[in-house]
Amino acid sequence: MSRQLHLNAFLMSTGHHEASWRLPESDPFANTSVAHYQALAQLAERGKFDSIFFADSPVLFGNVGRRPAGSLEPTVLLTAIAAVTSRIGLIATASTTYNDPFNLARRFASVDHVSGGRAGWNVVTTAGPEAARNFNLADQPAHAERYDRAAEFLEVAYKLWDSWQDDAAIADKTSGIWAVDERVVPIDHVGRHFQVRGPLNLPRSPQGHPLIVQAGSSEDGKGLAARYAEAVFTAQQTLEDAQDFYRDLKARTAAVGRDPETIKILPGIVPVIGSTVEEAQGLERQLDELIRPEYARLQLAKTLRVSPEDLPFDQQLPADLPDEDEIEGAKSRYTLIVTLARRENLTVRELIGRLGGGRGHRTFTGTPEQVADAIQHWFEAGAADGFNVMPPVLPSGLTTFVDEVIPILQARGLFRTDYTGTTLREHYGLARPLNSLVRRAFRPPGRPA
């Protein structure tokens, strides 16, 4: 089969555009509605998406006046969605900075069991001092420290997922033995950040390991992705930037001894779709006119580490902004926003409009055919293995994409017409990982560890 797109549906309350909740069609309380998200997941499954995805943060994000604030804990939400879907992958974000490995390893293994092998974990390190103050810290740990902890966190999680052999549970009623003791082993991990005895209190899950996703594009983020990630959500505004990121990450993946085909790079795209170009542009204008600029400027100022008063609406960004090296938060997103503003000579008001749809992800406005063309161009030009689709308005934006863009991609042979597997790993063309602890315990004499 020729190379095909991977598509993930990034679901966020009423949509990714910050003013989407103000449209007459929108339910401004959808952010806490399980039924809303179940219906969206079923819609994405009808479109044969590889997966759905929920962002998350251990802090109340942004100004509560700006858009629907607060979100359901995503792994809990995924279990409710698993009950009403059968094939689509289920990916949730969880922080390695403000959790412990045992709890998260158990939580994602549980989702994998509940869903029959459809779980994925978007591994993040969580930037910003606000989150730190929710966890008995005065400030966020340094950027490099967060990523060092994340790497060890993942190593512990892998060991915990492998602490049960696949055939540990024999359920032999005649002998009265449910599981073989020797096939469930402690991990005895002792490292710089964690000491974990193990084993996990849950058998090895259908996928062995949930799919690992990563979303940081800083140098540390790319290093972590090259070592561990199987899918990467990223943000680029131009084809050239996306191609550079794609080549760089694939090369880094090969350099650490992994097959570059085992990591799928999925830039975000916010598709504003209309039956004509004029209709699509009209929807974009309608949404942008509903932005409350004073709220948007507060968020921009926080991202840029400046005071709101330093960002007059009708002037360009100040010349003396910090360098990326001085930023301890979301380094890559900071650089993307500043580069966008400088490259296109945008005023603060214009930049707010550009960020309103996708917070720095590429927004594309046009007809279904034009959206399909844009996706195909990046895919075939070595900029993406697929896309993290971010509808500006939900559910209508996802409905239009499923009903009008997906059939075009299918007709061009670029996207599946039906699922061929039952697990998320199968959707991504990835093998079920062997048990690393078993390999170490039972390697033939003379073989290296």
N, C-alpha and C positions, 0 to 999 in steps of 0.2 A: 504494500500500500504506500502511496506517495505521502510525503510529509503533510500533516494536517494541523490545523490550529487547535490550541487549547484555550478555552474560554471560561473565565470565572466571573460570577455575578457578585459584585460587592454591594451588599444591602445595607442601607442606612436610612432608618425612619421613613420620612416622606420623600427622600431623594438626596442626591449629593449637592444640589444647589442650595445654598444656605437660605434662600427665600422660598423654597418649594413649599414649605408648610403654609404659606400665605395664599396659595392658589385656592380657588373655590372648591376644587375637587379633592383637596388634601385633608386628611384627618390629622390635626395637629397633635393628637395623643397616640399616634401609631407607634411611637418609639417604645411603648410598653405593652403593645398588643401582640400576644402570641399568635392569634389568628391571622393578623396582618402578615407576619413573617412566614407562617406556614403556607399561606396562599402564594406569596412571592416565591418560596422555594419550589412549590409545585409548578408554578409558571416557568421557572428556570429549568426544571427537570423536563417539562414539555419541550423546551427548546434544546434539550440534550447538552446543556452546559456541563463541563467537567465538575464544577463545584460552586457552592455559594461561600461567602466569606463575611465574617463580622469583625470589625475593628473593636478595640477595647482599650480602656485606660483605667488604672486604679486611682483616678482623680476625676472630679467633675470638670469637664473640659469646656473652656470658653465662658463667655458671659451668658447667663441663663435667659437673658432677654433676646438673644440673637436668633436662636432656633431651638427646636425641641431638645431639651437637655436631659441627660441621664439615659442610661441604657441597661437592659437586662443583662445579667451575667451570661456571657455567650455560650459556655459549655452547657449550662442549664437549658438555654434556648435550643441548642442543637439537639438535645434529647427529645424535646417536643416536636421538632421538625423531623427527626428520624422516624417518628411514629406515623407520619403522613406522606413519606417519600420512600422510594426503594432503591434508587440508583445514584442520585446526585451526591457528590462529595460534600462534606460538612467541615468547614475550616473556621477556627476561632483563634483570636489573638489572646495571648497570655504572657505576662511579663516575667522574665528571669531575674529581674532586679528586686521585685517585691513578692516573691513566692519562694517556696522550697521545692526541690526536685521530687521528693516522694509524693507530695500532694498533686503536683501537676502531672507527673507520670501516671498516677492512678486515675486522675480525672480524664485525661485523653484516652487512656486505655479503656476506661468505662464507656466513653462515647463510641469508641471503635467497636466494642462488644455490642452496645445497644443498637448501633446502626448496621451491623453486619459487615464492618470493614470499610467505613467511609469517612473516617476521622482524619483531620489535618490540624496541625498546630502552627500558627504564625508566631514565630519566636521574636519577641521584641525586648529591648532593654530599658525602655521608658525614660524619656528625657523630661527635665523640668523639676524645679525645686518643690512645686506644689504637691506632687505625688510623694516625694520624700517625707514631707511633713505629716502625711497620713500614716507613716510607718516608723515613727519615733526617730526620725533623722532631721537634722537642721537644714541640710541641703542634699542635692543629688550627688551620688558618687561620680567620680571623674569618668569621662567617656571611655578611656581605655580600660579602666577598672570594671565598668559595666560589661564590656565585651569579654574580658577575661573571665568574669563570673559566668557569663552566658555560655561560653565554651565548656567550662567544667560542668555547668548545670546540665547541658545536653549529654555529656559523657555519662553522668550519673543516671539520667533518664534512660539512655540506651541500656545500661547495665540492669536497671530495674525491669524494663520491658523484657529483657532476656533472662531474668532470674528464674523463670519457669521454662522448662523445655516444652516443646509443642505436645509431646506425648506424656506429660507429667500426670495428667488426670486420666486414669484408666477406668474408674467407676466399675470395678469388678465386684459385683454383688455376691458372687459365690465365695470369694476369699475375704470379703469385707474390707477391701482396700480401695479407697476412693482415688488417692493419688500416691505416687511413688516418692518417698521422702528424698531419695538421692537426686531426683529430677527437679527439685525446687531448692535453690541454693542462695545463701546470703551473698551480697556483693562486696561487703567489707571495704567500702570506698573511703579512703582518707586522702583529702586534697587540701588545697589552699583555702577554699571557700566552704567545703562541705565534708562532713563525716556522716556516712549513711551505711547502716548495717544491712538493711534489706532482709529477705527478699520482698518484692511487691506483694501486697495481699490480694492479688488478682491474677488469674492465669494469663498467659501470653495471648494477645488479642488477634483477631482475624488477619490483620495486616502485618503482624509481627511488631512493627513500629508504625504509629500514625505518620502520615506524610508530614515532612518538615518543610515549612515555608518561612521565608525571611523577607524583611521589607526595608532594611537599612542600606543606603547606598554610599555611606562614607567609606573611607579606606578600611576601618575596622569592620564595618558592616559587610563589605565585599569579601574580606578575609573570612569572616564567619560563614557567609553564604557558600563560598568555594569549598569549605571543609564539610558542611553539614546539609545545606539546603537542597531540596528537590524541586522547589518552585520559588521564584523570587518575584515579589510585587515591587515595582519600581515606578519612578516618575521621570519622564523626559518630555521636553517641549518640542524638540526638533528631531528630525530623522538622523542628522549627523550625531547628535548627543546620544541618541538611542543606539546607533550602530557602535559608537565608541564604548558605551557601557556593555553592550552585548559581547563584543570581541574581548574586552578586558575580563569580564567575569568568566567567560568560557575558557580563556587562557589560564586564569587563576585556578579554575576547577581542574584542568588537565595537569597543572603544575603540582597539585597535591595528590596526584595519582588517581583521580576520578575520571570517568568517561564524561566529557562535556554534554553528551546527550542525556545524561541523567539529571540535569538541572534545566528547568524550563523557566525562561525569562518572560514575564508578563507585565508590560507597561500598562499604566492606567489610561483609560480613555473615557471621556464624558461625552456621549453621543447625543446631541440635541437634534432630533429628527423631525422632519415635516414632509408632507407629500410633495411639496415644492420647496425650493430654496427660500422663497419669500416667507412661507409658512414657518420654516425652521428658524429663520432669523427673527420672525415675529415672536416666537416662543422665547427665544434667547433674550430679546429686548424686554419682554414682559417680566421675566424672572429678574433681570438685572435692575429694572426700575423698582423692584420690591425690596432690594437690599437696603438695610439700614446702615448707612456709611459710618456712623459714629461707632457702632458695635464692631464693624469690620476693621476699622482703624485700630481699635483697642487690641484686637487679636494680632493684626499685622505688627503693631508696636512691640507686643510681647515676643513674637517670633524673631524680630530684628534686634531685640534687646535695646530698644530706645524708648523715649517717652512719647506718648501720642502727640504732644505739642511739637515734637520734632518732625512731624509728618503732616505739613499743611496739604490739604486735599488737592490743590491745583498746582503743586510743585512736584518735581521729581525727588527721588530718594536723596537723603543727605549724602555728601561725598565721603564723609568720614565714618562710614559704618565699620564694625569690627570685621577682621578677617575670619575665615572659617576656622582657623586654628584656635581662635579665641573663644569659639562657641563650644559649650559643653553639652548643649542640647541636641536637637535634630540637625546635625551638621549639613547633610546633603540637601534637605528641604530648604534650609536657610540659603545655601548657595544657589539653588535652583531659582528661588524667588528673586534674589538680588540680580542674578544674571538675566532673568527675563525682563526685569524693570530697566536695567541698563541697556540691554541689547535693543529694546524697542522704544527707548526714551519715554517710558510711561510716567504719567503723573501718579500720585498716590491714589487719586480717584479712579484712574484707568486701571491701575494695578489691582485695586480692590475688586473691580468688575471682572478682571481676568481670573482672579483667584476664587470668586464667588461660586463658580460651578464645580470646581474640583480641588481647591486648595493647592494648586500647583500642577495637577495632572493635566494632560492635554485635553482641551475641549475641542470637539469637532462638530460643526453645525452644517447640516445638509440633508439631502434626501437619503432614503435607504440605500440606493445604488451608490451614492457618493460615500456614505459611511463604509459600505462593503469595500469600495475601491481603496479607501484610506487604510483599512485594516489589511487588505491584501498587499498593498504597497510596502508597508513596514515589514510584514511577514516575509515577503519574498526578497526584500532588500537587506536581510541580515540584521534586523533591528529588534525582532521579537519572535518568540515561539508561540505567541498568542497574546491575549489581552485580559486585563482585569477591567471588566465592563462596569462603569459607574453611572447608572442612569441618573440624570439630573432631577427627575420627578418619578416617584413611585406611587402606584404601580404602573402608570401609563407609559413611562419611558421604557420599562422592561417589556411590557406587552408589545410595544411597537418594535423593539429590537427582535423579540422572539418571532413575531408574526411577519415582519417585513425585511429584516436584515439577515437573519439566520437562513431562510430559504435561498437567498442569493448566494451565500457562502456555500451552502450545500450543493446548489446547482453547479457551482464552479469546482466542486470536488475538494474544497478547502476545509470542510467540517463534516463530522459524522452525521449520518441520517438516523442512527440509532446507537444505543450503548452496546458495546461488545463484551464488556466485563461487568462485574458487580461491585468491585472495590475501587476506591479512589486511586490506588496505585495502578490498577489496571487501566483506568482512564488516562493516566499519564504515561502509560507504557513502561512502568517500573516493576521490577521483580520484587517479590516478598523477601525481605532480608533474612539471611540465615542467622541463627542464634549465636552471637559472638562468644558468650560464656561457654556454650557447648563446644564450639570450635577450639577454644583454648584448653578446655578440660580434657578433650578426647583427641587431640592432635597425635599423629603417629610419632613414634620415637625418632629423634633426630631432626624433626621439623622445627623451624623457629616459631616463636610465639607470635 
